[in-house]
Amino acid sequence: MFTKAFGSQTLAVTAQGNPAWIAHSITWAAGIVARHPVWTNAVFATVQLAVGLGIAWRPTTKWALAASIGWALAVW
């Protein structure tokens, strides 16, 4: 996932067969990942790790679960 090929050969291909407005957003995101693979994957991994730790730490469980819903909607 830390290579340019992930954005251009894996993510960009998923735009095919989708409505134009969805395909455009997929192509846009794939272009960013292809240009900055290490940075974008590091950000994604950090956010996911923070959400996971937040769910595991009892005082922040509710906030982390809410953040996980927002993250899931943004990513998917």
Sine and cosine of phi, psi and omega as CSV:
sin_phi,cos_phi,sin_psi,cos_psi,sin_omega,cos_omega
0.00,0.00,-0.21,0.98,-0.02,-1.00
-0.99,-0.11,0.46,0.89,0.05,-1.00
-0.87,-0.50,0.33,-0.95,0.03,-1.00
-0.91,0.42,-0.45,0.89,-0.02,-1.00
-0.90,0.44,-0.49,0.87,0.00,-1.00
-0.87,0.49,-0.70,0.71,0.00,-1.00
-0.94,0.33,-0.70,0.72,-0.10,-0.99
-1.00,0.10,-0.52,0.85,-0.07,-1.00
-0.97,-0.25,-0.34,0.94,-0.02,-1.00
-0.96,-0.28,-0.81,0.59,-0.05,-1.00
-0.96,0.29,-0.73,0.68,-0.08,-1.00
-0.88,0.48,-0.55,0.84,-0.02,-1.00
-0.91,0.42,-0.46,0.89,-0.03,-1.00
-0.94,0.33,-0.18,0.98,0.03,-1.00
-0.95,0.30,-0.40,0.92,-0.05,-1.00
-0.89,0.45,0.73,-0.68,0.06,-1.00
1.00,0.06,-0.05,1.00,0.03,-1.00
-1.00,-0.05,0.34,-0.94,0.12,-0.99
-0.85,0.52,0.42,-0.91,-0.13,-0.99
-0.83,0.55,-0.67,0.75,-0.06,-1.00
-0.93,0.36,-0.52,0.85,0.07,-1.00
-0.97,0.24,-0.69,0.72,0.00,-1.00
-0.87,0.50,-0.63,0.78,0.01,-1.00
-0.89,0.45,-0.69,0.72,-0.01,-1.00
-0.93,0.37,-0.58,0.82,0.05,-1.00
-0.92,0.39,-0.70,0.71,0.01,-1.00
-0.89,0.45,-0.64,0.77,0.03,-1.00
-0.88,0.47,-0.76,0.65,0.00,-1.00
-0.90,0.43,-0.65,0.76,0.02,-1.00
-0.89,0.45,-0.59,0.81,0.04,-1.00
-0.90,0.43,-0.65,0.76,0.04,-1.00
-0.90,0.43,-0.71,0.70,0.01,-1.00
-0.90,0.44,-0.62,0.78,0.00,-1.00
-0.92,0.39,-0.58,0.82,-0.01,-1.00
-0.98,0.19,-0.51,0.86,-0.07,-1.00
-0.72,-0.69,0.89,0.45,-0.13,-0.99
-0.91,0.42,-0.66,0.75,-0.04,-1.00
-0.93,0.36,-0.73,0.68,-0.03,-1.00
-0.88,0.48,-0.76,0.65,-0.05,-1.00
-0.92,0.40,-0.65,0.76,0.02,-1.00
-0.93,0.36,-0.57,0.82,0.06,-1.00
-0.91,0.41,-0.64,0.77,0.04,-1.00
-0.91,0.42,-0.72,0.69,0.01,-1.00
-0.86,0.51,-0.71,0.70,-0.01,-1.00
-0.91,0.42,-0.63,0.78,0.00,-1.00
-0.91,0.41,-0.70,0.72,0.02,-1.00
-0.89,0.46,-0.71,0.71,-0.01,-1.00
-0.91,0.42,-0.62,0.78,0.05,-1.00
-0.91,0.41,-0.67,0.74,0.03,-1.00
-0.89,0.46,-0.68,0.73,0.04,-1.00
-0.89,0.45,-0.70,0.71,0.01,-1.00
-0.88,0.47,-0.70,0.72,0.04,-1.00
-0.92,0.40,-0.60,0.80,0.04,-1.00
-0.90,0.43,-0.61,0.79,0.05,-1.00
-0.93,0.37,-0.61,0.79,-0.03,-1.00
-0.96,0.29,-0.48,0.88,-0.03,-1.00
-1.00,-0.02,0.92,-0.39,-0.19,-0.98
-0.77,0.64,-0.69,0.72,-0.03,-1.00
-0.89,0.45,-0.36,0.93,-0.05,-1.00
-0.92,-0.39,0.22,0.98,-0.09,-1.00
-0.86,0.51,-0.73,0.68,-0.04,-1.00
-0.89,0.45,-0.68,0.73,0.01,-1.00
-0.91,0.42,-0.65,0.76,-0.01,-1.00
-0.93,0.37,-0.60,0.80,0.05,-1.00
-0.91,0.42,-0.65,0.76,0.06,-1.00
-0.90,0.44,-0.67,0.75,0.04,-1.00
-0.90,0.43,-0.58,0.82,0.00,-1.00
-0.92,0.39,-0.56,0.83,0.07,-1.00
-0.91,0.41,-0.73,0.69,0.04,-1.00
-0.88,0.48,-0.66,0.75,0.02,-1.00
-0.90,0.44,-0.69,0.72,0.01,-1.00
-0.88,0.47,-0.66,0.75,0.02,-1.00
-0.92,0.40,-0.61,0.80,0.00,-1.00
-0.94,0.34,-0.63,0.78,-0.06,-1.00
-0.98,0.20,-0.68,0.73,-0.07,-1.00
-1.00,-0.07,0.00,0.00,0.00,0.00
